[in-house]
Amino acid sequence: MAKIIILNYLRIRKPHYMERFLAKRLYGKEDAAKGGTRPAIIIAKAGVALGLAVMIVTLAVTRGFKGEIRDKVTDFSQHIRVSNYRTGTGLIEIPVTCSDSVIDALTACPDIIHVQRYVEKPCIVRTDTLFQGLMLKGIGQEYNRAFYEKYMVSGGFPDPSDSIDTWIILSRTHALKLGLDVGDRADVYFMQERIRMRRMTVTGIFETNFSEYDNLYGIVDRLLLQRLNGWNGNECSGVELRVADADDMENAYNHVTLVMNKWGNEMDEQYLVQSMTDMNMGLFAWLDVLDLNVWIILALMLGIAGFTMISGLLIIIFERTATIGVLKSLGASDRTVRKVFLRLASFIIIKGMIIGNLIGLGLCVIQKLFRVVPLDPSSYYLDCVPIHLGAGWLIILNSAMFIISMLMMLIPSAVISRILPSKSIRFE
């Protein structure tokens, strides 16, 4: 009798309090332990937690993987590259003329933060018993060497006081094939009008786990390759430019194209300007496929969470048919009763999301700190599963999960309008 009086008071004076009060009673252990309500709540929470945890891990891994691959591509070839349209045939190599004044004109764009020249030249590295063909990339003092230093597994760049003609840095792939280590010497042959040879010392070994680079490139001093080609200090194979924002480099790209077209007309040359995406179209197309996979996984997990929530709420509604009949007999409208069960659904969803966040973020942090899940670098370009956590996408994911889940709860709550007090109370 006391409960009926309290409910009538809350319904008339404070309807929102009544909805919250009843939802908490249905959710609370004392009342929900009766019948099948409690198991239904546990299953619904588990579905939400599992779905959200999988979505967090999926997004963290995918964003981490794409970020790592994009960073490696960017660090090696930068965001924009300028080369000569006349790539040359046979033994002829056509340079790009890039003086300091051209570099000043390029860096006049505020979006461009770094410009560096390089020279590429094929060669054959030979030891006493083995030989290997590779492409040498000549870099100068202006070149950002942080990429190679980051992935250096042994040795490094020589001291500036050392001879600039005699050092070479190999990838670990080439070093293993040739049986070379830091400090060893090898003969390097260059195919030109006549074969030219330089005896060089290995000063460093790097490993990026990016097969396209590790299987192809070695690093030497740019001045050595320029002298072998008979080029002056302003002539190079190409120019690499780094921009401030990789996602918005249209302005920088247009500026580079304008400067190089003007300079090419003066030099009677035609230069090719390529963006990072243009240079690696196949790779970035593959990364775009990952986005489709992510959307499929998110949709599946959201479907699983929604299905368990709908099933759980329907079980609770059917279990509480008599309660619904009592509320309606006391004057509660269908809308008010639906709000009670929607509040109950919100309690379940929020609790499930908290558990899902703890599980998903916990797994991501463990992988990020301890690298417990390895990868085959020859297939995935990385030696372990990468993780990228960001507050922005986590907030968006949680918000979308809650809103969509609550919208899905409108479907089972519609059953309440079909429950008649006369029939539901009669069988209690």
Protein Blocks (a to p, Z undefined) as FASTA:
>chain_A
ZZmmmmmmmmmmmmmlmmmmmmmmmmpmklmmgcjllmmmmmmmmmmmmmmmmmmmmmmm
mmmmmmmmmmmmmmmnombdcddfblogajbccdddddfklmmmmmmpmkbmbdcddddd
ddddddfkbccddddddddfklcfklmmmmpcggcdddfkbcfklgccddfklmmmnopa
ehiacddddddfbdcddddddfbdcdehpaklmmmpccddfklmmmmnopafkbcfbdcd
ddfblklmmlmmmmmmmmmmmmmmmnopacddddfklmmmmlmmmmmmmmmmmmmmmmmm
mmmmmmmmmmmmmmmmmmmmmmmmmmmmnopafklmmmmmmmmmmmmmmmmmmmmmmmmm
mmmmmmmmnopaccdfklnopabdcddddfklmmmmmmmmmmmmmmmmmmmmmmmmmpcf
klmmmmZZ
